[in-house]
Amino acid sequence: MVLYSNSIFNVAGVRDRLFVMFLEKVKKPIVGLAPMDGVTDAVFRYMVCLNSRPSFVMTEFVNVEGLARGAVKKIPAFIFDDIERPIVAQIFGTEVDSFYKAAVLASALGFDGVDINMGCPAKKVEKKGSGAGLIKTPELAKDIIWAVKRGVKDWAEGVTLEEAGVHSDVIASVKVIGKRVQIPVSVKTRIGYDKPITEEWISQLLEVGIDFLTLHGRTLKQMYGGEADWDEIGKAAVMCREAGVMIIGNGDVKSMEDAEARTRDFGVDGVMVGRAVMGNPWFFGGDEPFHGDRVQAARDHLKYFEKFLGEHMAYHTVKKHLGWYLKGFDGARELRAKLMQTESAKEAIELIDSV
Ligand SMILES: Cc1cc2nc3c(=O)[nH]c(=O)nc-3n(C[C@H](O)[C@H](O)[C@H](O)COP(=O)(O)O)c2cc1C
């Protein structure tokens, strides 16, 4: 596994809030890449950062209980390259102790921040009380935030992975590169469980103290349907401003112009974009790709898949990206169909080179 160091945020002695200070300095609007499980893996994030420049990125969510039990198959989700910085590790679960361990681990791996997922609506996540399920248990949500804050602080003050209780199999499979700095803690959540309870819910999160909040303007029940309610995000923005906490709005942002308009109209510090970036690593540059760029992106994605994730992930996971890149030009459909029949990245690259 390759994990890189030398972040400008990890210079020894520099204070913990550098990441947030950095984001505050970034030219407005702040436009981050939203985490998407099964989509924003190390390769796709790398592609995005090569082709345009999001203000920050997040990993796919990683289950803290799995990590605590030594499930090393979760570790590839924490692979990243320096080009992606600032990069935030996202974690989810319900066990407070496991969150503590995961926060120490994320710090040790050199992430620029750690985010707690309180927004995933997937049945298998929510029915265990994690993800957006935590909206129903604010006391547990607060205990989790405390545990993560304690984890990043303990790391900065010198705790080792062994002392923090991180599983020995996990320790054996990672390289510690994180400097002893206290990284920021954030939460990504929704506006409610079955109905919007924005003010009630967000006030609980602000009470504990977080460095920044990302708010998706849908309830859990809405999943991804309907439209994100940006008026609710606007209400949270007022609360965050009063509390001095940065807020990132999320939901249905379609373009860089849209990002700018929503930032201005709803009083947020910036936005995070998910689905509009699928197959569109050029999104943050605001330009439309040419046919040649699309073919090149497919080839590059395959190349970086082999380099970063080939030994950890099945080849077929790449095919959806190829399908998303290769559209809107003559012959795209035929090329996609042929690529779907390939059985390795090498075979797919040869096919692309031959057309
Ligand atoms: C396929 C998929 C996977 C997702 N996985 C995650 C995840 O791992 N963590 C998370 O916080 N949100 C996840 N989300 C939610 C997105 O981060 C984002 O909040 C949502 O898609 C709304 O933003 P958008 O309209 O810009 O896509 C996922 C969304 C999709 C579509």
The ligand as a MOL file (V3000), in Angstrom:
LIG
                    3D

  0  0  0     0  0            999 V3000
M  V30 BEGIN CTAB
M  V30 COUNTS 31 33 0 0 0
M  V30 BEGIN ATOM
M  V30 1 C -23.4450 6.0830 -4.6500 0
M  V30 2 C -23.4210 7.0170 -3.4710 0
M  V30 3 C -22.6280 6.6860 -2.3750 0
M  V30 4 C -22.5910 7.5590 -1.2600 0
M  V30 5 N -21.7500 7.2540 -0.2170 0
M  V30 6 C -21.5930 8.1470 0.8030 0
M  V30 7 C -20.6270 7.9410 1.8390 0
M  V30 8 O -19.8520 6.9600 1.8490 0
M  V30 9 N -20.5680 8.8820 2.8250 0
M  V30 10 C -21.3810 9.9920 2.8490 0
M  V30 11 O -21.2790 10.8220 3.7480 0
M  V30 12 N -22.2760 10.2110 1.8710 0
M  V30 13 C -22.3860 9.3330 0.8520 0
M  V30 14 N -23.2550 9.6150 -0.1690 0
M  V30 15 C -24.0010 10.8840 -0.1590 0
M  V30 16 C -23.2440 11.9820 -0.9160 0
M  V30 17 O -22.0350 12.2940 -0.2610 0
M  V30 18 C -24.0850 13.2570 -1.0000 0
M  V30 19 O -24.4200 13.6640 0.2990 0
M  V30 20 C -25.3780 13.0550 -1.8030 0
M  V30 21 O -25.1500 12.3140 -2.9750 0
M  V30 22 C -26.0220 14.4010 -2.1660 0
M  V30 23 O -25.1430 15.1950 -2.9110 0
M  V30 24 P -25.2630 15.3120 -4.5420 0
M  V30 25 O -26.6600 15.7210 -4.8380 0
M  V30 26 O -24.2350 16.3270 -4.9070 0
M  V30 27 O -24.9650 13.9390 -5.0760 0
M  V30 28 C -23.3510 8.7500 -1.2500 0
M  V30 29 C -24.1280 9.0560 -2.3740 0
M  V30 30 C -24.1730 8.2220 -3.4690 0
M  V30 31 C -25.0230 8.6030 -4.6580 0
M  V30 END ATOM
M  V30 BEGIN BOND
M  V30 1 1 1 2
M  V30 2 1 2 3
M  V30 3 2 2 30
M  V30 4 2 3 4
M  V30 5 1 4 5
M  V30 6 1 4 28
M  V30 7 2 5 6
M  V30 8 1 6 7
M  V30 9 1 6 13
M  V30 10 2 7 8
M  V30 11 1 7 9
M  V30 12 1 9 10
M  V30 13 2 10 11
M  V30 14 1 10 12
M  V30 15 2 12 13
M  V30 16 1 13 14
M  V30 17 1 14 15
M  V30 18 1 14 28
M  V30 19 1 15 16
M  V30 20 1 16 17
M  V30 21 1 16 18
M  V30 22 1 18 19
M  V30 23 1 18 20
M  V30 24 1 20 21
M  V30 25 1 20 22
M  V30 26 1 22 23
M  V30 27 1 23 24
M  V30 28 2 24 25
M  V30 29 1 24 26
M  V30 30 1 24 27
M  V30 31 2 28 29
M  V30 32 1 29 30
M  V30 33 1 30 31
M  V30 END BOND
M  V30 END CTAB
M  END
